[in-house]
């Protein structure tokens, strides 16, 4: 997954692509973001997963969907991302 920065009237936004692992909350989904990191000793690439909560206004995301999320202002204690589009 690549990091994209888009210049608009609000400044630069960070975007990530991940897949939905939970949609049990109201207007919130949990998105798993995978990245590859080179192991320091063995020089092999290892998958690292981060799980973030993202705002889904219409409750449209389903488990397994690939989504693009954008960083936004804090919406709650844990929620600092919002769903931009469902890629699937």
Secondary structure, 3 states (H helix, E strand, C coil): CCCEEEEECCEEEEEEEEEEEEEEECCEEEEEEEEEEECCCCCCEEEEEEEEEEECCCCCCCCCCEEEEEECCCCCCCEEEEEEEECC
